[in-house]
């Protein structure tokens, strides 16, 4: 970074960085004021980074573990909330030093940039699937019109959460066209698979074929057909756990 500064080379335009720096500084100030006034925290990505700024590595590791465990339980109970509750996947497992404001800024910009392309890809494929399936498109349109009508035409986060068919459409799109085809995890300890003699050794890298799982007819009949009904509440229980992994699973799942 010092070399780049010496050469006056910037990865991002200075006005864009100034914009993010200003927003980040204001948010940090607001969060600090919230903590000082003893109000509840948001427990989001920025909150985790600020915890790393305030406490030592032992406290951070325990805090992350606690939030991870809660996130894992929430994901198991209701995978609709998986994306919101798994933010800790972007935080390093061992924090050996506190983070300054520039490091928090860097992490926030990274968080924004890596989430932009995956979100735009999801919306593109979602539009594509709806164009090819006019019946699904009509069902979704009717739900949106009905739900917005109940809220006098105003759209907000809470009203979007009530659109169960919209959630099913997005979930099915992620099953068919997940941005991540394969993911890897490193074993933190030795683990024996079920009643077999197969042992995954500590430190071993385990590859998870997400695309293959999402398109396996054993788990999803007619795997290449666009059927949002798979993810409606009455059908969700039929989905075998850990066969739907658009964001991974467990305490290292992704928020994007």
C-alpha positions in Angstrom: 0.0 0.0 0.0 2.8 2.4 0.8 4.4 1.7 -2.6 1.1 2.5 -4.3 0.9 5.7 -2.4 4.4 6.6 -3.4 3.6 6.0 -7.0 0.3 7.9 -6.6 -1.5 4.9 -8.0 -5.1 4.3 -6.9 -7.1 1.1 -7.4 -10.4 3.0 -7.0 -11.2 6.6 -7.9 -10.3 9.0 -5.0 -13.8 10.5 -5.0 -15.4 7.0 -4.6 -13.0 6.3 -1.7 -13.8 9.6 -0.1 -17.5 8.8 -0.3 -17.0 5.4 1.4 -14.7 6.8 3.9 -17.2 9.5 4.9 -20.0 7.0 5.2 -17.9 4.6 7.2 -16.7 7.3 9.6 -20.3 8.5 10.1 -21.6 4.9 10.8 -18.7 4.2 13.2 -19.5 7.4 15.1 -23.2 6.5 15.2 -22.5 3.0 16.5 -20.1 4.3 19.2 -22.8 6.7 20.3 -25.3 3.8 20.4 -22.9 1.7 22.5 -22.2 4.6 24.9 -26.0 5.2 25.4 -26.4 1.5 26.2 -28.7 0.8 23.3 -28.8 -2.5 21.6 -26.4 -3.2 18.7 -27.3 -4.4 15.3 -24.9 -7.4 15.4 -24.1 -7.0 11.7 -20.8 -7.0 9.7 -19.8 -3.5 10.8 -20.6 -4.3 14.4 -18.2 -7.3 14.2 -15.4 -5.1 12.7 -15.9 -2.5 15.4 -15.7 -5.2 18.1 -12.3 -6.1 16.6 -11.4 -2.5 17.0 -12.3 -2.4 20.7 -11.5 -5.7 22.3 -8.5 -8.1 22.3 -8.2 -11.3 20.3 -9.4 -13.7 22.9 -12.6 -11.7 23.4 -13.1 -11.4 19.7 -12.7 -15.1 19.1 -15.3 -15.9 21.7 -17.7 -13.2 20.5 -17.4 -14.6 16.9 -17.9 -18.1 18.1 -21.0 -17.1 20.1 -22.5 -15.3 17.1 -21.5 -18.2 14.8 -23.3 -20.7 17.0 -26.4 -18.6 17.1 -26.2 -18.1 13.3 -25.9 -21.9 12.8 -28.9 -22.6 15.0 -31.0 -20.0 13.2 -30.0 -21.3 9.8 -31.0 -24.8 10.8 -34.3 -23.7 12.1 -35.1 -21.4 9.2 -32.8 -21.1 6.2 -34.7 -18.0 5.0 -32.7 -16.0 7.5 -29.4 -17.6 6.5 -28.1 -14.7 4.6 -28.8 -12.1 7.3 -27.4 -14.2 10.2 -24.2 -15.5 8.7 -22.2 -12.3 8.4 -19.3 -13.8 10.4 -18.1 -15.7 7.4 -16.2 -12.7 6.2 -14.4 -12.2 9.5 -11.0 -13.9 10.1 -11.1 -16.7 12.6 -8.2 -15.4 14.7 -7.8 -11.7 15.1 -4.3 -10.9 16.4 -4.6 -7.1 16.4 -7.3 -4.5 16.6 -8.6 -2.9 13.4 -8.2 0.8 12.7 -10.7 2.9 10.8 -8.9 2.5 7.5 -8.9 -1.3 7.8 -12.6 -1.2 8.7 -13.1 1.0 5.6 -11.2 -1.5 3.4 -13.3 -4.4 4.7 -16.5 -2.5 4.1 -15.5 -1.6 0.5 -14.6 -5.3 -0.1 -17.9 -6.4 1.3 -19.7 -4.0 -1.1 -17.7 -4.9 -4.2 -17.9 -8.7 -3.9 -21.6 -8.5 -3.2 -22.4 -6.3 -6.2 -21.7 -8.7 -9.0 -23.3 -11.7 -7.4 -26.4 -9.8 -6.7 -26.6 -8.4 -10.2 -26.1 -12.0 -11.6 -28.9 -13.3 -9.4 -31.3 -10.6 -10.6 -30.4 -11.2 -14.2 -31.1 -15.0 -13.9 -34.2 -14.3 -12.0 -35.6 -12.1 -14.7 -34.5 -14.7 -17.3 -36.4 -17.5 -15.5 -39.5 -15.4 -15.1 -39.5 -14.5 -18.8 -39.4 -18.2 -19.7 -42.1 -19.1 -17.2 -45.0 -16.6 -17.6 -47.2 -18.6 -15.2 -44.7 -18.0 -12.4 -44.3 -14.4 -13.5 -48.1 -13.9 -13.2 -48.2 -15.5 -9.8 -45.4 -13.3 -8.6 -47.0 -10.2 -10.0 -50.3 -10.9 -8.3 -48.5 -11.4 -5.0 -46.6 -8.1 -5.3 -49.8 -6.2 -6.2 -51.8 -7.7 -3.4 -49.0 -7.2 -0.8 -48.3 -3.6 -1.8 -52.0 -2.9 -1.8 -52.1 -3.9 1.9 -49.4 -1.3 2.6 -51.0 1.5 0.6 -48.5 1.0 -2.3 -45.4 1.6 -0.1 -42.5 -0.8 -0.3 -40.2 -1.4 2.6 -38.1 -4.3 4.1 -40.9 -5.6 6.3 -43.4 -5.8 3.4 -40.9 -7.6 1.2 -40.5 -10.3 3.9 -44.2 -11.0 3.5 -43.8 -11.9 -0.1 -43.4 -15.7 0.3 -43.6 -16.5 -3.5 -40.9 -13.8 -4.2 -38.7 -15.6 -1.7 -39.4 -18.9 -3.4 -38.6 -17.5 -6.9 -35.3 -16.1 -5.6 -34.5 -19.4 -3.8 -35.2 -21.5 -6.9 -33.1 -19.1 -9.1 -30.2 -19.6 -6.7 -30.7 -23.3 -6.9 -30.5 -23.3 -10.7 -27.9 -20.6 -11.2 -25.9 -20.3 -8.1 -22.9 -18.0 -8.5 -20.6 -20.4 -6.6 -20.4 -23.8 -8.3 -18.1 -25.4 -5.7 -16.8 -24.4 -2.3 -14.1 -25.7 0.0 -13.8 -26.0 3.8 -10.8 -27.0 6.0 -11.4 -29.5 8.7 -10.8 -28.0 12.2 -10.5 -31.5 13.8 -10.5 -35.2 12.9 -14.0 -36.4 11.9 -15.3 -39.9 11.1 -18.1 -40.0 8.5 -21.1 -41.7 10.1 -20.7 -45.5 10.5 -17.9 -45.7 8.0 -14.2 -46.0 8.5 -13.6 -42.8 6.5 -11.8 -40.2 8.5 -11.4 -36.6 7.5 -8.2 -35.5 9.1 -7.6 -32.1 10.7 -6.4 -29.6 8.2 -7.8 -31.6 5.2 -9.5 -29.6 2.5 -13.0 -30.8 1.7 -14.6 -29.9 -1.6 -18.3 -29.5 -1.8 -19.9 -29.7 -5.3 -22.7 -27.2 -4.9 -23.9 -27.3 -8.5 -24.1 -31.1 -8.5 -26.1 -31.1 -5.3 -28.5 -28.5 -6.6 -29.1 -30.4 -9.8 -29.3 -34.0 -8.4 -32.7 -35.6 -9.2 -32.4 -37.5 -6.0 -33.0 -34.3 -4.1 -34.7 -32.2 -6.7 -37.1 -34.0 -9.1 -36.9 -32.4 -12.6 -33.7 -30.6 -11.5 -33.5 -28.4 -14.6 -37.1 -27.2 -14.3 -37.9 -23.8 -12.7 -40.3 -24.6 -9.9 -40.4 -22.0 -7.2 -43.0 -24.2 -5.4 -40.2 -26.3 -4.1 -39.4 -23.5 -1.6 -42.9 -22.7 -0.4 -43.4 -23.3 3.3 -45.5 -26.5 2.7 -42.6 -28.0 0.7 -39.5 -26.7 2.4 -39.5 -29.6 4.9 -39.0 -32.0 2.0 -35.6 -30.5 1.2 -32.8 -32.6 2.5 -30.6 -30.6 4.9 -27.3 -29.4 3.3 -28.5 -30.1 -0.3 -29.3 -26.4 -0.8 -26.2 -24.4 -0.3 -26.3 -21.1 -2.3 -24.5 -19.4 0.6 -22.8 -22.4 2.1 -23.8 -23.5 5.6 -22.8 -23.3 9.2 -20.8 -20.6 10.9 -18.7 -19.9 7.8 -21.6 -19.4 5.4 -21.5 -16.3 3.2 -23.7 -13.3 3.4 -23.5 -12.4 -0.3 
